[in-house]
Amino acid sequence: MSKKTMRRTALTWALAAATTASLALLSAPEAHATTLYVRTNTALRTSATATAAAVQTVTPGARLRSTGVTRSGYTKVRWHGTTVWVRSKFAKAGFGSRSLNRLQSHGKVAVLKVRHAFPRIKRIGGWRSWSNYSSDHRSGRAVDFMVPSWSRAKGKKLGNAVARYMIKNRKKLHVHYVIWRQRIWTTADRKWRHMPNRGSANANHMNHVHVSFSNG
């Protein structure tokens, strides 16, 4: 093989390798494409500075896709096909507990919505490895919003408000059914039905609003 032919062959191999690498980069997902959940009303900006133009203000529960790039306290994210910047402390992936971290996305969004709308709700349960009645908790599709002072009038009023909020926003939050104070409301019936006595305040959902969501 002549030197000219050898050089031509080497160049062909190099071009083929470069093309393959480029295609791999184009087809590969972003290395840090983590879903971030917005914690409070915050602006999405065109660059990593508070003086940059605001593209949109998003509310608690909004989902953003992180690119893994951070700068000056901001994270670069994908939002509706656009690349923007958000304050890192206002958009996070973790929820602070294994129970909430293992929820499916619909449950995580609902947790943030309720925390924002009802700041008196402090204790919230999500995923757990066991359940006597359904697989919703075990599959990460159910959330228990624990109601403070649940046996008193103000607690009942708060629980009623949370239940109404979930029913009113059932489509947006992908609600499947709600249980509160020994009654169940389903998207199929769209009315409250009494439930059998399960023997305790907790089992009868007297002290918490249970919400199950569709998959997702």
C-alpha positions in Angstrom: 0.0 0.0 0.0 1.4 3.4 -1.0 1.9 6.2 1.5 -0.8 8.3 -0.3 -3.3 5.4 0.0 -2.4 4.9 3.7 -2.9 8.6 4.4 -6.3 8.5 2.6 -7.4 5.4 4.5 -6.3 7.0 7.9 -8.3 10.2 7.0 -11.4 8.1 6.1 -11.2 6.3 9.5 -10.8 9.5 11.4 -13.8 11.1 9.7 -15.9 8.1 10.3 -14.9 8.1 14.0 -15.7 11.8 14.4 -19.1 11.3 12.7 -20.0 8.4 15.0 -19.0 10.4 18.1 -21.0 13.4 16.9 -24.1 11.3 16.3 -23.7 9.7 19.8 -23.6 13.1 21.4 -26.7 14.3 19.5 -28.7 11.2 20.4 -27.6 10.9 24.0 -29.8 12.5 26.7 -28.4 15.3 28.8 -26.1 13.8 31.4 -27.8 15.7 34.2 -31.4 15.9 32.9 -32.8 15.7 36.4 -36.4 16.9 37.1 -36.4 20.0 39.4 -39.5 21.0 41.3 -40.1 24.7 41.9 -40.7 25.5 45.6 -42.1 29.1 45.5 -43.1 31.7 42.9 -40.0 32.5 41.0 -38.9 34.0 37.7 -37.2 32.1 34.9 -34.6 34.4 33.4 -32.6 34.7 30.2 -29.3 34.5 32.0 -27.8 33.8 35.4 -28.4 37.2 37.0 -31.3 38.9 38.9 -31.2 41.8 36.4 -31.8 39.5 33.3 -35.1 39.6 31.6 -37.8 37.4 33.1 -39.2 35.0 30.6 -42.0 33.6 32.9 -42.9 33.5 36.5 -43.6 29.9 37.6 -45.5 28.7 40.7 -44.8 25.9 43.2 -44.9 22.5 41.7 -43.7 23.6 38.2 -41.3 21.0 36.7 -38.1 22.0 35.1 -35.3 19.8 33.5 -31.9 20.6 34.8 -29.0 20.7 32.3 -26.5 20.3 35.2 -25.0 23.7 34.6 -24.9 26.2 37.5 -23.6 29.7 37.8 -23.8 32.4 40.4 -26.6 30.7 42.4 -28.6 29.9 39.2 -29.3 26.6 37.4 -29.7 26.3 33.7 -32.9 24.4 32.9 -35.1 23.4 30.0 -38.7 24.8 30.2 -41.2 24.2 27.3 -38.4 23.7 24.8 -36.6 26.8 25.9 -33.3 27.1 27.8 -33.6 29.5 30.8 -32.1 30.1 34.2 -33.7 29.7 37.7 -32.5 30.4 41.2 -31.0 27.1 42.4 -32.5 27.4 45.9 -36.0 27.7 44.5 -35.9 24.6 42.2 -34.7 21.3 43.7 -35.0 17.6 43.0 -35.1 16.3 46.6 -37.9 16.5 49.1 -36.0 15.9 52.3 -37.3 12.4 53.1 -37.3 9.0 51.5 -41.1 8.9 51.8 -41.6 11.9 49.6 -38.5 11.4 47.4 -40.0 8.1 46.2 -43.4 9.6 45.2 -44.3 9.6 41.5 -44.3 13.1 39.9 -48.0 13.8 40.4 -47.7 13.3 44.1 -44.6 15.5 44.4 -46.4 18.4 42.5 -49.4 18.1 44.9 -47.1 18.2 47.9 -45.7 21.5 46.8 -49.1 22.9 45.9 -50.6 22.1 49.3 -47.5 23.3 51.2 -47.9 26.6 49.4 -51.7 26.9 49.7 -52.0 25.6 53.3 -48.8 26.4 55.3 -50.4 24.9 58.4 -50.0 21.5 56.9 -46.5 20.5 58.1 -46.5 16.7 58.2 -46.9 14.9 54.9 -46.5 11.2 54.2 -46.0 9.5 50.8 -44.4 6.3 49.8 -44.2 3.4 52.2 -43.4 -0.3 51.8 -46.7 -1.5 53.3 -50.4 -0.8 53.1 -53.4 -2.8 54.4 -55.8 -1.4 51.9 -54.3 -0.6 48.5 -51.0 -0.5 46.6 -51.1 3.3 46.1 -48.6 4.1 48.8 -46.3 1.3 47.8 -46.3 2.5 44.2 -45.7 6.1 45.2 -49.1 7.3 44.0 -50.6 8.3 47.4 -50.0 11.2 49.8 -51.3 11.7 53.3 -51.7 15.3 54.4 -51.8 15.2 58.2 -54.2 17.7 59.7 -53.2 19.5 62.9 -55.9 19.7 65.6 -58.0 17.4 63.5 -60.5 16.6 66.2 -61.3 20.3 66.7 -63.4 22.7 64.6 -60.4 24.5 63.1 -58.8 21.2 62.1 -61.9 19.9 60.4 -62.2 23.2 58.6 -58.6 22.9 57.4 -59.0 19.3 56.3 -62.2 20.2 54.4 -60.3 23.0 52.6 -57.5 20.7 51.6 -60.0 18.1 50.3 -62.0 20.7 48.4 -58.7 22.0 46.9 -57.7 18.6 45.6 -61.2 18.0 44.1 -61.3 21.4 42.5 -57.9 20.8 40.9 -58.4 17.1 40.2 -57.6 17.3 36.5 -54.6 19.5 36.8 -53.2 17.4 39.7 -54.3 14.0 38.2 -56.3 13.1 41.3 -57.8 9.6 41.4 -59.6 9.7 44.7 -59.7 11.6 48.0 -60.4 10.1 51.5 -61.2 12.3 54.5 -63.1 11.7 57.8 -64.3 8.2 56.8 -65.7 9.3 53.4 -64.3 8.8 49.9 -64.6 10.9 46.8 -63.7 9.4 43.4 -63.4 10.9 40.0 -65.7 8.2 38.8 -68.6 9.0 41.2 -67.8 12.7 41.9 -69.6 12.6 45.2 -68.8 11.7 48.8 -69.6 8.2 50.0 -69.4 6.9 53.6 -66.8 4.2 54.3 -66.9 1.3 56.7 -65.4 1.8 60.2 -61.8 0.5 60.1 -61.3 0.8 63.9 -59.1 3.9 64.5 -58.9 7.6 63.8 -55.9 7.0 61.5 -57.4 4.1 59.6 -60.7 6.0 59.2 -58.7 9.0 57.9 -60.0 11.3 60.6 -56.6 12.9 61.1 -55.4 13.2 57.6 -56.5 13.8 54.0 -55.5 10.9 51.8 -55.1 11.6 48.1 -54.3 9.0 45.4 -53.1 10.0 42.0 -53.0 8.4 38.5 -49.7 7.0 37.4 -47.1 9.6 36.4 
